[in-house]
Amino acid sequence: MKNVTISEEAYNEFKGFLEENKITDFNIRINFAGNSCSGPVFNISLSEATDDDEVEKINDITFMFEKTLAEQFGGFIILSSEENEGNGLSLKPVIAPEGGCGGSCAGCH
């Protein structure tokens, strides 16, 4: 089952980002970092897979994340800067829940 969708353009940009930052270990963990007013927020870190992870290798990069995240969000889409309307690389869930505060951030605080 494919849980990570990434175009060739986004892959090349992401790999270039890793190389620019002198990262040679391409074992990338996707972490859930919480919710914001615009929905779920994710970050990435270097890691090794555990038995609780889904693991997907795309070319030279191995993506991993907890199985519960795959169930909750249906996987992930990585967009290049261009695909993200010039706003830099972006990681989005396939299934995006409603925004955290229904349009008003006052309820988040």
C-alpha positions as CSV (number, residue, x, y, z in Angstrom):
1,M,0.0,0.0,0.0
2,K,1.4,3.4,-1.0
3,N,1.3,5.8,1.9
4,V,3.6,8.5,0.6
5,T,3.0,10.4,-2.6
6,I,5.8,12.6,-4.0
7,S,6.4,13.9,-7.5
8,E,9.8,13.6,-9.1
9,E,10.1,17.4,-8.8
10,A,9.3,17.3,-5.1
11,Y,11.6,14.3,-4.5
12,N,14.5,16.1,-6.1
13,E,13.9,19.3,-4.1
14,F,13.5,17.3,-0.9
15,K,16.7,15.3,-1.5
16,G,18.5,18.5,-2.4
17,F,17.4,20.0,0.9
18,L,18.7,17.0,2.8
19,E,22.1,17.1,1.0
20,E,22.4,20.9,1.5
21,N,22.0,20.3,5.2
22,K,24.7,17.6,5.0
23,I,22.3,14.8,5.8
24,T,23.5,11.5,4.4
25,D,21.2,9.2,6.3
26,F,17.9,9.3,4.3
27,N,15.8,7.6,7.0
28,I,13.1,10.2,7.5
29,R,10.4,9.9,10.2
30,I,7.2,11.8,9.7
31,N,5.8,13.0,13.1
32,F,2.5,14.4,14.1
33,A,3.3,17.7,15.8
34,G,-0.3,18.7,16.8
35,N,-3.1,20.8,15.3
36,S,-3.1,24.4,14.2
37,C,-6.0,26.6,13.0
38,S,-5.3,25.3,9.4
39,G,-5.3,21.6,10.4
40,P,-2.7,19.0,11.4
41,V,0.9,19.9,11.5
42,F,3.8,17.5,10.8
43,N,7.5,17.6,11.2
44,I,10.3,15.3,10.1
45,S,13.3,13.9,11.8
46,L,16.0,11.3,11.2
47,S,15.2,8.0,12.8
48,E,15.2,4.2,12.5
49,A,12.0,2.2,12.0
50,T,10.3,0.3,14.8
51,D,7.7,-2.5,14.7
52,D,5.0,0.2,15.2
53,D,5.9,1.9,11.9
54,E,4.8,1.9,8.3
55,V,7.9,2.1,6.1
56,E,8.0,3.2,2.5
57,K,11.2,3.5,0.4
58,I,11.1,5.9,-2.5
59,N,14.3,5.8,-4.5
60,D,17.1,6.7,-1.9
61,I,14.7,8.0,0.8
62,T,13.0,5.8,3.4
63,F,10.0,7.4,4.9
64,M,8.6,6.0,8.2
65,F,5.7,6.9,10.5
66,E,3.6,5.3,13.1
67,K,0.9,3.0,11.7
68,T,-1.7,4.9,13.6
69,L,-0.8,8.0,11.5
70,A,-1.4,6.1,8.3
71,E,-4.8,5.0,9.6
72,Q,-5.8,8.5,10.8
73,F,-4.5,10.5,7.9
74,G,-4.6,8.0,5.0
75,G,-0.9,8.7,4.2
76,F,1.0,11.8,3.1
77,I,1.6,14.0,0.1
78,I,4.9,15.9,-0.3
79,L,4.6,18.9,-2.5
80,S,7.5,20.8,-4.1
81,S,7.8,24.6,-3.7
82,E,6.2,25.0,-7.2
83,E,3.4,22.6,-6.4
84,N,2.8,24.5,-3.2
85,E,2.3,27.8,-5.0
86,G,5.8,29.0,-4.2
87,N,5.5,28.5,-0.5
88,G,8.3,25.9,-0.1
89,L,8.2,22.2,0.4
90,S,5.1,21.0,2.1
91,L,3.9,17.8,3.8
92,K,0.1,17.3,3.9
93,P,-2.1,14.4,5.0
94,V,-4.2,12.6,2.4
95,I,-7.2,12.9,4.7
96,A,-7.2,16.4,6.2
97,P,-9.6,16.8,9.1
98,E,-11.5,20.0,9.5
99,G,-9.3,23.0,10.4
100,G,-8.5,23.2,14.1
101,C,-10.7,26.2,15.0
102,G,-13.3,26.6,12.2
103,G,-11.7,29.7,10.8
104,S,-11.2,31.6,14.1
105,C,-8.0,31.0,15.9
106,A,-9.3,32.6,19.1
107,G,-10.7,29.2,20.0
108,C,-7.3,27.5,19.8
109,H,-5.7,29.5,22.6
